[in-house]
Amino acid sequence: MSSRIAAFLFSLLTLSCLPVAAGASELSDKLTQPDHVLIMRHARAPGIGDPAGFTLNDCATQRNLNDEGREQARKIGNWLRQQGVSRAIVASSPWCRTKETATLLGFGTPEVQDGLASFFNDAAQGETANQRLEQYLRTALPGKGSRALILVTHDVNIGRWTGESVASGEMVLVRVDASGKPVSHKVYARPD
């Protein structure tokens, strides 16, 4: 074998052993665009709704994440990074379970947005909630640059806005129009 061929084969072998950086995926590519957002349901918080008399400024009165939910939120954040999402603006509902999920994703301190607030106890507020969400998107999407915009909210909100009912930790990639209304979407299962 000639020395040139041996050197070439050694180069190939060396290159194949180098770590490969996480590449972009369809999800991360879409999230860099100004008309896409990822909306997700908070991670596992056992139960339904909130206890009677709960208050938003007292997490002890609310339904909260359990240890499984906290681990789910971390796994989702890691999975998003594996998909190529490296920078993100994260916004959450004012509820403690959504704020904790948003924080555990690992993209920095989440913004609390009333447009993501649950209306589970007052279904008549669904349309108003959608209007507040769409107003937020009209403001947030133009300024996000190439960062992903990730919204952490509740099943009732996602269902009303996209028509999809999702389990804890599931995500919906949504393309929106200039007014913030959903045009199309794709559901992503919670990574396990």
N, C-alpha and C positions, 0 to 999 in steps of 0.2 A: 504494500500500500504506500502510495507516495506521501510525502510529508504534507503536501497541500490538502489532500483528502483527509488525512488524520487531523489536521488543524481544523478543517471545516466540521468534521464530526464532533470534535471536542467542543467547538463553539456551539453547535446545536445542543449537545448534552448540557453544557453550562447554562444556556438560555432556558432550557426546559425546567431547570431546577430553581429558577428565580421566582419569587412570589409574584402573583399577578394581582394588580389592584382591582377592586370591585368595579365592574363596568356598569354603564347605564343600562337600565331596563326600559321597557315600554312605560312602566309606571313613572320612573324618574324623569324620562324624556317628556312625558305629558305634563308632569308637575312643574317643569321649568317654563312652560308656556303660560301666557297671561290669561288664558281662558279655562284653566283647569284647577280644581281644588279637590283635596281628599277629605272627606267627612267620615268620621268613625264614631261608633258607639263606645262609650267608656268600657273599661275592662270589667271583669267579673265582680259584681257586688250582689251577694245573695239577697233574694227577696224581690218584691215588686213595689214600686212607688216608694214613698217615704213614710215614716211613722207619723201619726197624727200630732199636730202641734210642732212639727220640725221648723227650724229657722235656718236661713242660708248662712248666717254668720256663726253658727255653732255646729261643727261637724259631728259632735256627739249626738245630735238630735236627728241626723240623717242616716240613710242607708249608705254604707261606705264599702270600698274595696276590701276584700279579704286578702290573705297571703297569696292565694291562687291568682287573684286579680292583679296584685302588684307584680307578680312574676309574668303574667300575660302582658302587661304594659311594657315591661322591660324587653320581653321577647319581640314585641311588635316594633319597638324602636330599633332593636338590632336588625330585624328583618328589613325594615325600611332602609337602613344604611347598607345592607347587603344588596338591595335593589338599586343602589346608587344615589339615594337621597342623602346628601351630606349637609345641606343647609336648609332650614325651614323656619317659617313663622308658624307658631302653634297658638291657636286660640281655643278657649274652652268655655263651656257653660259655667255659671256661678256655683253650681253644685260641687261639693267636696270630691265626690267620686270622679267627676270629669276633670277637675283641676289636678287631682293626684295622678290620674292616668296621663294627662297631658305633660306633667312634670316628669314622670317616669319614662316617657318616650326618649328623653335625653337630648332634646334640642334647645334647651334653655328654658327660662321662665315663661310660662304661657300668658297670653293676654286673656283677660276675662271679658267675654262679650255677651251682653244681654240677648242678642239675636240668636244665641244658642241655648237659652234657658228653656228648661222643660215646661211643657204645658200639660203634663200628664193629669194633673188634678183639675184642669179647666180646658177641655177640648175646644171650647169656643174661641180660645186664644190662638189656635193653630194658624189661621190666616195672618194674624198680626205678627206671630213669631216668624213666619216665612218672609213677611215684608221687612222685618228688622234684619233678618239674615241676608236678604238680597241687598239691602242698603249697605250693610257692612261689606259685602263682596264688591259692590261698586266702588267703595273706597279703598279696600285692601288689595284687590287684585292688580290695579295699575301700578302700585308702589312696591310690589313684592320682588320685582326684577326676576332673576332666575331661581330664586328660592322657592321651595315648595310651600304651599299654604295648607296646613293641616288643621281641621276643625274637630274638636272632641265634644260630643253632645250625647243626646239620648235617642233611643229607638223611635219614640213618638215623633221627634223632630225630623229624623232621617226619613221615616215613613211618609210624613206629610209633605216633605220637600221633594223626595225622589220617587216615592211610591214603593220603596223597598223596605221590608222589615228585616232587621239584621240582628244577629246574636251579639253578645258581649265581645268587644274587640274586633268585630268585623268592620270593614272599610268599604267605602263607595267612592270611586274616582268619578268626578262629575265635570263635564264640560258645560260651561255656562255662557249665556249670551251677554251682551253689553249691559243689560239691566239686572244681571245677577240671577236670572232664572235658569233652571237646569234645562239643557238641551238633550244630552245623552249621558249615560252612565254605565259603569262596569263595577260589579261587586267583587271584592277580594275577601276570601275567607281568612279568618284569624290564623296566623302561623302558629304551629304547635311545636 
